[in-house]
Amino acid sequence: MIILGIDPGTVATGYGAIESDGDRHSLQDYGVVSPMASLSFPEKLYFIHSELMKVIAACRPDRMAVENLFYAANVKSALKLGHVRGVAIVAGVSQGIPIDEYSPLEIKQAVVGYGRADKRQVQKMVALLLGLHAPPEPHDAADALAVALCHAHRFRFAQKVELGSCGGTSRRRATPRAKP
């Protein structure tokens, strides 16, 4: 399965595509979409949408995972970030791609094992999990790859639970015995 991870941002929107069976992962592509600062906000949104459509066409993902809005410095920043997330989601949905959303805490927990990990720790784990010689740069792209890896781990876990193969044994609930 090919998973496209998106780390939305108004200055730089990171993207990262991996191929994964849930256990093994390989890098397909990664980078950032950075609109020129001189563009108006609506033009930036259009640029981000157009570039993500090109990424989707090139990667042909089966699923798309987007970082959910968790924290912003102020309301205006949160609204702008929400618009960028919306543009990314619309790009995927318009191509019939199922979308999943994860909070930064969930992503860091799934990739690093610690929900408060810093950006450098995330970059190093992404490199390790994808077998890269160096951490991916810039951090927006590494974060997008972390989103994709988070989805791969969550999706694989969900499949195991659904199939009943979590590595445990099947147990029936014991029924209490009647007292004599």
C-alpha positions as CSV (number, residue, x, y, z in Angstrom):
1,M,0.0,0.0,0.0
2,I,1.3,3.5,-0.8
3,I,0.5,6.1,1.9
4,L,0.9,9.8,1.3
5,G,1.5,11.8,4.5
6,I,0.8,15.5,4.7
7,D,2.2,18.0,7.2
8,P,0.1,21.2,6.4
9,G,1.8,24.6,6.7
10,T,1.2,28.0,5.2
11,V,4.9,28.6,4.5
12,A,5.9,25.0,3.8
13,T,3.5,22.0,3.4
14,G,5.5,18.8,3.8
15,Y,4.6,15.6,1.9
16,G,6.0,12.1,2.1
17,A,5.0,8.9,0.3
18,I,6.0,5.5,1.6
19,E,5.1,2.0,0.5
20,S,4.3,-0.2,3.4
21,D,2.9,-3.6,4.3
22,G,2.6,-2.4,7.9
23,D,5.8,-4.1,9.0
24,R,8.3,-3.0,6.3
25,H,8.4,0.4,4.8
26,S,10.2,1.9,1.8
27,L,10.5,5.6,0.8
28,Q,8.8,6.6,-2.4
29,D,9.1,10.4,-2.4
30,Y,9.2,13.4,-0.1
31,G,9.5,17.2,-0.2
32,V,7.8,20.4,0.5
33,V,5.4,22.7,-1.3
34,S,6.4,26.3,-0.6
35,P,4.4,29.1,-2.2
36,M,6.1,32.4,-2.8
37,A,5.7,34.9,0.1
38,S,4.5,37.5,-2.4
39,L,1.3,35.6,-3.2
40,S,-2.0,36.5,-1.6
41,F,-3.4,33.9,0.9
42,P,-6.0,32.6,-1.6
43,E,-3.2,32.3,-4.3
44,K,-1.1,30.3,-1.8
45,L,-4.0,27.9,-1.2
46,Y,-4.4,27.4,-4.9
47,F,-0.7,26.9,-5.3
48,I,-0.6,24.3,-2.5
49,H,-3.6,22.5,-4.0
50,S,-2.1,22.4,-7.5
51,E,1.2,21.1,-6.3
52,L,-0.4,18.4,-4.1
53,M,-2.5,17.3,-7.1
54,K,0.8,16.8,-9.0
55,V,2.3,14.8,-6.1
56,I,-0.9,12.7,-5.9
57,A,-0.7,12.0,-9.7
58,A,3.0,11.0,-9.4
59,C,2.7,8.9,-6.3
60,R,-0.7,7.3,-6.8
61,P,-1.4,6.7,-3.1
62,D,-3.9,4.2,-1.8
63,R,-4.4,6.2,1.4
64,M,-3.6,9.7,2.6
65,A,-2.9,10.7,6.2
66,V,-3.0,14.4,7.3
67,E,-1.7,15.9,10.5
68,N,-4.6,17.2,12.4
69,L,-4.6,20.7,13.8
70,F,-3.5,20.5,17.4
71,Y,-2.0,23.8,18.4
72,A,-1.4,27.2,16.9
73,A,0.2,30.3,18.2
74,N,-3.0,32.3,17.7
75,V,-6.5,32.1,16.3
76,K,-5.5,33.7,12.9
77,S,-2.7,31.2,12.5
78,A,-5.0,28.3,13.4
79,L,-7.6,29.4,10.8
80,K,-4.9,29.7,8.1
81,L,-3.5,26.3,9.0
82,G,-7.1,24.9,8.9
83,H,-7.5,26.3,5.4
84,V,-4.3,24.5,4.2
85,R,-5.5,21.3,5.8
86,G,-8.8,21.7,4.0
87,V,-7.0,22.2,0.6
88,A,-4.9,19.1,1.2
89,I,-7.9,17.0,2.2
90,V,-9.9,18.2,-0.8
91,A,-7.0,17.3,-3.1
92,G,-7.1,13.7,-1.8
93,V,-10.8,13.3,-1.7
94,S,-11.2,14.6,-5.3
95,Q,-9.0,11.7,-6.4
96,G,-11.0,9.1,-4.4
97,I,-8.3,8.6,-1.8
98,P,-9.4,7.7,1.7
99,I,-8.2,10.2,4.3
100,D,-7.1,9.7,7.9
101,E,-6.1,12.3,10.4
102,Y,-3.7,12.1,13.3
103,S,-2.7,14.5,16.0
104,P,1.0,15.4,16.5
105,L,0.9,13.5,19.8
106,E,-0.4,10.3,18.0
107,I,2.2,10.6,15.3
108,K,5.1,11.0,17.6
109,Q,3.9,8.2,19.8
110,A,3.5,5.9,16.8
111,V,6.9,6.7,15.3
112,V,9.2,7.6,18.2
113,G,7.3,5.9,21.1
114,Y,7.1,9.2,23.0
115,G,4.4,11.8,22.3
116,R,6.6,14.7,23.3
117,A,9.5,13.9,21.0
118,D,11.3,16.9,19.4
119,K,11.7,17.4,15.7
120,R,15.2,15.9,15.6
121,Q,14.1,12.7,17.3
122,V,11.3,12.4,14.8
123,Q,13.7,12.9,11.9
124,K,16.1,10.3,13.2
125,M,13.4,7.7,13.7
126,V,11.9,8.3,10.3
127,A,15.4,7.7,8.8
128,L,15.8,4.5,10.9
129,L,12.4,3.2,9.9
130,L,12.9,3.9,6.2
131,G,16.5,2.7,6.1
132,L,17.8,6.1,5.1
133,H,21.5,7.1,5.5
134,A,20.6,10.5,6.9
135,P,17.5,12.1,8.4
136,P,15.2,13.6,5.8
137,E,15.3,17.4,5.4
138,P,13.6,19.8,5.8
139,H,11.7,18.9,8.9
140,D,8.3,19.5,7.2
141,A,9.0,16.7,4.9
142,A,10.3,14.5,7.7
143,D,7.1,15.2,9.6
144,A,5.0,14.3,6.6
145,L,6.9,10.9,6.4
146,A,6.2,10.5,10.1
147,V,2.5,11.0,9.4
148,A,2.6,8.3,6.7
149,L,4.5,5.9,9.0
150,C,2.0,6.6,11.8
151,H,-0.8,5.6,9.5
152,A,1.1,2.4,8.4
153,H,1.5,1.3,12.0
154,R,-2.1,2.2,12.9
155,F,-3.5,0.5,9.8
156,R,-1.5,-2.7,10.3
157,F,-2.6,-2.8,14.0
158,A,-6.2,-2.4,12.9
159,Q,-5.9,-5.2,10.5
160,K,-4.4,-7.5,13.1
161,V,-7.2,-6.7,15.5
162,E,-9.8,-7.2,12.8
163,L,-8.3,-10.6,11.9
164,G,-8.0,-11.6,15.5
165,S,-4.2,-12.1,15.2
166,C,-2.8,-9.8,17.9
167,G,-0.4,-12.5,19.0
168,G,-2.5,-13.6,21.9
169,T,-4.8,-16.5,22.4
170,S,-8.5,-16.5,22.1
171,R,-10.1,-16.3,25.5
172,R,-13.7,-16.7,26.5
173,R,-15.1,-14.8,29.4
174,A,-15.5,-17.1,32.4
175,T,-19.0,-17.5,33.7
176,P,-19.3,-17.4,37.4
177,R,-20.1,-20.7,39.1
178,A,-23.2,-20.9,41.2
179,K,-22.5,-21.3,44.9
180,P,-23.7,-24.6,46.4
